[in-house]
Amino acid sequence: MQLSTHSGIGGSLSQRKVSAFGLIDDELGRVKKLIDEQLADCSQPVDRLVGCVNTRGGKMLRPGLVLLSGASCGKITDKHIRIAAIIELIHNATLLHDDVIDEGQRRRGLPTINSLQGNESAVLLGDFLLSKVFKMCAGLEAEIIGIIAAATARTCEGELRQIIQRNNWQLSESEYIEIITEKSAAFFGSCCHLGGLLAGANEEEIQLLDCYGVNTGIAFQITDDLLDIAGSESKTGKTLGSDVSKNKPTLAVIHLLRMIGEIEKDAVMKKLIDGGISKEAVM
């Protein structure tokens, strides 16, 4: 099902097939509008940088999960729209920081902010988006703020764990799943959790939604890691091969090392340790 076009940070979603998102097309438009309003009062130099972010709209998966979870349990409220906008701003801030860490050159089909304006501007712009999040959280119930804060902290902790595990080619599949659960999937779970909570769902329903979000997030991150090796930059719209070049052990490499013979494994391990292996070689 195709969504209608929305420009700006919320995403240009036309020609992108996102199952079930047509049910919340109008609400996603409201989320985008609220984000634009929050970023509209910048001074002129900062406004130009924010404009660069606004042209790189994404799929709005995480806000969509907030809204769909709410709709599955009750009515989508103004608070759902606000929380969905907060979630999308947090996500976009993390992407700005990720592109600096991974030295990404393209994101959503366009040059990254760090490649155009430098790492300092990209990091500070990400921080600026987070400052808008703090402002939007003012006045929310303590429980809601706590869930948002905990989800953001888990994302950062997961990213740190992944960095610590660079060059650890002995990493197990279960350890990999733990890392991606922290860095990505738990955030998906919190989106579903918040959507149900705001719609008045009972505790069992909220936990089921949270579990669904986590499993969706795990599948999403595994797919993203596979695309980093086997995907096409023209189709994904972003720089690929960063996991291999940054020596991050992802599921494909873990399975490769488990499946090949000892002699071949020693040769692959040596190349991995020496940094002399490419994503093409992994394929």
Summary of the structure (lengths in Angstrom):
residues: 283
radius of gyration: 19.4
end to end distance: 32.1
largest distance: 61.1
contacts: 940
relative contact order: 0.10
helix: 71%
strand: 2%
